[in-house]
Amino acid sequence: MSRNDLKDKVAIVGGGAKNLGRLISLDFAKKGAKVVVHFNSDGTKADADKTVSDIIAAGGEAFAIQGDLTVVENNTKLFDAAIEKYGKVDIAVNTTGMVIKKPIVNVTEEDYDKIFAVNSKAAFFFLQEAGKKLADNGKICTIVSSLLAAYTNDYAIYPGSKAPIEHYTRAASKEFGPRGISVTAVGPGPMETPFFYGQETEGSAAYNKSAAALSSFSKTGLTDPEDIVPLITFLVTDGWWITGQTIFSNGGYTTR
């Protein structure tokens, strides 16, 4: 399969309404995939509807479906809706997540339970449902964070809640591999989206804009979501031989 050809493939994009998820949804559709645009809350419905309408206006096929993926049955409903509409699912990409930036001593039990539900539990059951429902030779990719390799303060429970996904990815790749399914995780650096700025001060944002080895070659110094999309597309097409891996795409922000 050519990287530029997703014709007749069906892709679910978790968190596919805006930011990186929107760009992935649009790129998959441009390359021929039918796209299921998942969104979480009523506040994101307008974004999801716009993403779907933009795909349809460009000649593609898509529909949106809402669901809180921390509720296990909503993962089942998401995949079943895709199969009911399009007959199968070939690709499942999960971009959903949340950030909490606090010193360890300020983290509450509510913070901990919430972020692990969103970043770890939801990711696990999305991955589980993909393993049950994907067609043979399917592809799964989960967005994690380059902070998994960071030595920094105030970010304990954000990368901590993403860290289990690395092991889920390894285990799933081993379990699903006999069906030709490859499973990967991608860790972008801090991205030029509202998702980043909501947690940062002016000073910490400025630091992050200069921290990567390639920062001076970026428009903002941060990871541009448009630079992540080609990697995701590659992993679910020509890059099928890569499996069980977490790939950092961050311009040299962190490495290991």
C-alpha positions as CSV (number, residue, x, y, z in Angstrom):
1,M,0.0,0.0,0.0
2,S,1.3,3.4,-0.9
3,R,1.6,6.0,1.8
4,N,-0.6,8.2,-0.3
5,D,-3.4,5.7,-0.7
6,L,-5.9,4.8,2.0
7,K,-8.6,4.1,-0.6
8,D,-11.4,1.9,0.8
9,K,-9.9,1.9,4.3
10,V,-12.0,2.9,7.3
11,A,-10.4,4.8,10.1
12,I,-11.5,5.8,13.6
13,V,-9.8,8.9,15.0
14,G,-10.3,9.2,18.7
15,G,-10.4,12.9,19.5
16,G,-10.6,13.6,15.8
17,A,-12.5,16.9,15.9
18,K,-9.8,19.4,16.5
19,N,-6.1,20.1,16.8
20,L,-3.9,17.1,15.8
21,G,-6.9,14.8,15.6
22,R,-8.6,17.1,13.1
23,L,-5.5,17.2,10.9
24,I,-5.2,13.4,11.0
25,S,-8.9,13.0,10.1
26,L,-8.5,15.4,7.1
27,D,-5.3,13.8,5.9
28,F,-6.8,10.3,6.1
29,A,-9.8,11.4,4.2
30,K,-7.7,13.2,1.5
31,K,-5.9,9.9,1.0
32,G,-9.1,8.0,0.5
33,A,-10.2,6.7,3.9
34,K,-13.7,6.8,5.3
35,V,-13.3,8.6,8.6
36,V,-15.1,8.2,11.9
37,V,-14.5,11.4,13.8
38,H,-14.9,10.8,17.6
39,F,-15.4,13.7,20.0
40,N,-15.9,13.7,23.7
41,S,-18.1,16.6,24.9
42,D,-20.9,18.9,23.7
43,G,-18.3,21.7,23.7
44,T,-16.4,19.9,20.9
45,K,-19.5,19.1,18.7
46,A,-19.1,22.1,16.5
47,D,-15.5,21.2,15.8
48,A,-16.5,17.7,15.0
49,D,-19.3,18.8,12.7
50,K,-16.9,21.2,10.9
51,T,-14.3,18.4,10.4
52,V,-16.9,16.1,9.0
53,S,-18.4,18.8,6.7
54,D,-14.9,19.8,5.5
55,I,-14.2,16.1,4.6
56,I,-17.5,15.8,2.8
57,A,-17.0,19.1,0.9
58,A,-13.7,17.7,-0.4
59,G,-15.4,14.6,-1.7
60,G,-14.7,12.3,1.2
61,E,-16.9,10.2,3.6
62,A,-17.1,10.8,7.3
63,F,-19.4,11.0,10.3
64,A,-19.0,12.1,13.9
65,I,-19.9,10.3,17.0
66,Q,-19.7,11.5,20.6
67,G,-18.6,9.5,23.6
68,D,-16.7,9.7,26.9
69,L,-14.1,7.0,26.3
70,T,-13.5,6.6,30.1
71,V,-16.8,4.7,30.0
72,V,-15.9,1.3,28.6
73,E,-19.1,0.7,26.7
74,N,-18.6,3.9,24.8
75,N,-15.5,2.4,23.1
76,T,-17.7,-0.5,22.1
77,K,-20.3,1.8,20.7
78,L,-17.7,3.8,18.8
79,F,-16.3,0.8,17.0
80,D,-19.7,-0.8,16.4
81,A,-21.0,2.4,14.9
82,A,-18.1,2.5,12.4
83,I,-18.8,-1.2,11.5
84,E,-22.5,-0.6,11.1
85,K,-21.9,2.4,8.8
86,Y,-18.9,1.2,6.8
87,G,-18.8,-2.6,7.4
88,K,-15.3,-2.7,9.0
89,V,-12.5,-0.8,10.7
90,D,-9.0,-0.9,9.4
91,I,-7.2,1.9,11.3
92,A,-7.7,3.2,14.9
93,V,-5.8,6.2,16.0
94,N,-6.4,7.6,19.5
95,T,-5.3,11.2,20.1
96,T,-7.4,11.8,23.3
97,G,-5.8,13.0,26.5
98,M,-5.6,15.7,29.2
99,V,-2.9,17.5,31.0
100,I,-2.5,18.4,34.7
101,K,0.7,20.3,35.6
102,K,1.2,20.5,39.3
103,P,3.9,19.8,41.9
104,I,3.5,16.3,43.4
105,V,2.6,17.8,46.8
106,N,-0.3,19.7,45.2
107,V,-1.9,16.8,43.3
108,T,-5.3,15.7,44.7
109,E,-6.8,12.3,44.6
110,E,-9.4,13.7,42.3
111,D,-6.7,15.0,39.9
112,Y,-5.0,11.5,40.0
113,D,-8.2,9.6,39.3
114,K,-9.4,11.9,36.5
115,I,-6.2,12.0,34.6
116,F,-5.6,8.2,34.8
117,A,-9.1,7.6,33.6
118,V,-8.6,9.9,30.6
119,N,-5.1,9.1,29.7
120,S,-4.7,5.4,30.7
121,K,-8.0,3.7,31.2
122,A,-9.6,5.2,28.1
123,A,-6.5,4.4,26.0
124,F,-6.5,0.8,27.2
125,F,-10.1,0.1,26.4
126,F,-9.9,1.9,23.0
127,L,-6.9,-0.4,22.3
128,Q,-8.8,-3.4,23.5
129,E,-11.8,-2.7,21.3
130,A,-9.5,-2.1,18.4
131,G,-8.0,-5.5,19.0
132,K,-11.5,-7.1,19.0
133,K,-12.9,-5.2,16.0
134,L,-10.1,-4.3,13.6
135,A,-9.9,-6.2,10.3
136,D,-6.8,-8.4,9.8
137,N,-3.8,-6.3,8.8
138,G,-5.2,-3.3,10.6
139,K,-3.2,-0.5,12.3
140,I,-3.4,1.0,15.7
141,C,-1.6,4.1,17.0
142,T,-1.9,6.0,20.2
143,I,-0.6,9.6,20.9
144,V,1.5,9.7,24.1
145,S,4.0,12.5,25.1
146,S,7.7,13.2,24.7
147,L,7.6,14.0,28.5
148,L,7.9,10.2,29.0
149,A,11.6,10.9,28.5
150,A,11.8,14.2,30.4
151,Y,13.6,15.0,33.6
152,T,11.5,17.8,34.8
153,N,9.4,19.1,37.7
154,D,5.6,19.6,37.9
155,Y,4.8,16.9,35.4
156,A,4.4,13.8,37.4
157,I,0.9,12.6,36.7
158,Y,0.6,13.7,33.1
159,P,3.4,11.6,31.6
160,G,2.8,9.1,34.5
161,S,-0.7,8.5,33.2
162,K,0.6,8.2,29.6
163,A,3.5,5.8,30.6
164,P,1.3,2.6,30.8
165,I,0.4,3.1,27.1
166,E,3.9,2.1,26.2
167,H,3.4,-1.3,27.8
168,Y,-0.1,-1.6,26.4
169,T,1.4,-1.0,23.0
170,R,4.1,-3.7,23.4
171,A,1.6,-6.2,24.7
172,A,-1.0,-5.5,22.1
173,S,1.5,-5.7,19.3
174,K,2.5,-9.2,20.5
175,E,-1.1,-10.3,20.9
176,F,-2.5,-8.9,17.7
177,G,0.6,-9.5,15.5
178,P,-0.5,-12.9,14.3
179,R,-3.4,-11.2,12.6
180,G,-1.1,-8.8,10.8
181,I,-2.0,-5.8,13.1
182,S,0.8,-3.4,14.0
183,V,0.5,-1.3,17.1
184,T,2.5,1.9,17.8
185,A,2.6,5.0,20.0
186,V,3.8,8.4,19.0
187,G,5.2,11.0,21.5
188,P,5.1,14.5,20.1
189,G,6.9,17.4,21.7
190,P,4.9,20.3,23.1
191,M,2.6,21.3,20.3
192,E,1.4,24.7,19.1
193,T,-2.2,24.1,20.2
194,P,-4.4,25.4,23.0
195,F,-3.8,22.1,24.7
196,F,-0.2,23.3,25.4
197,Y,-0.8,26.9,26.4
198,G,-3.5,26.1,29.0
199,Q,-0.9,24.7,31.4
200,E,2.1,27.0,30.9
201,T,3.2,30.3,32.2
202,E,4.8,32.9,29.9
203,G,8.2,31.8,31.1
204,S,7.7,28.1,30.8
205,A,6.2,28.5,27.3
206,A,9.2,30.5,26.3
207,Y,11.6,27.8,27.6
208,N,9.7,25.1,25.7
209,K,9.9,27.1,22.5
210,S,13.7,27.0,22.7
211,A,14.3,23.5,24.2
212,A,14.4,21.3,21.1
213,A,17.5,20.8,19.1
214,L,15.6,22.0,16.0
215,S,13.5,24.7,17.7
216,S,15.1,27.5,15.5
217,F,13.7,25.7,12.4
218,S,10.2,25.6,13.6
219,K,7.7,28.4,13.0
220,T,7.0,28.7,16.7
221,G,9.8,26.7,18.3
222,L,7.2,24.1,19.3
223,T,6.2,20.9,17.5
224,D,3.9,21.8,14.7
225,P,0.9,19.3,14.5
226,E,1.3,19.3,10.8
227,D,4.7,17.7,11.2
228,I,3.2,14.8,13.2
229,V,0.5,13.9,10.7
230,P,2.9,12.4,8.1
231,L,4.4,10.1,10.7
232,I,1.0,8.8,11.8
233,T,0.0,8.3,8.1
234,F,3.3,6.5,7.5
235,L,2.8,4.2,10.5
236,V,-0.6,3.1,9.4
237,T,0.5,2.5,5.8
238,D,4.0,1.9,4.5
239,G,5.4,1.8,8.1
240,W,3.4,-1.3,9.0
241,W,6.6,-3.2,9.9
242,I,7.1,-0.9,12.8
243,T,5.2,-2.4,15.8
244,G,5.4,-2.4,19.6
245,Q,7.4,0.9,19.5
246,T,7.0,4.4,20.9
247,I,8.4,6.9,18.5
248,F,9.3,10.4,19.7
249,S,8.7,13.1,17.1
250,N,9.8,16.3,18.8
251,G,12.7,17.9,17.0
252,G,15.1,16.8,19.7
253,Y,13.1,18.0,22.7
254,T,13.7,14.7,24.6
255,T,15.3,11.4,23.6
256,R,16.3,8.1,25.2
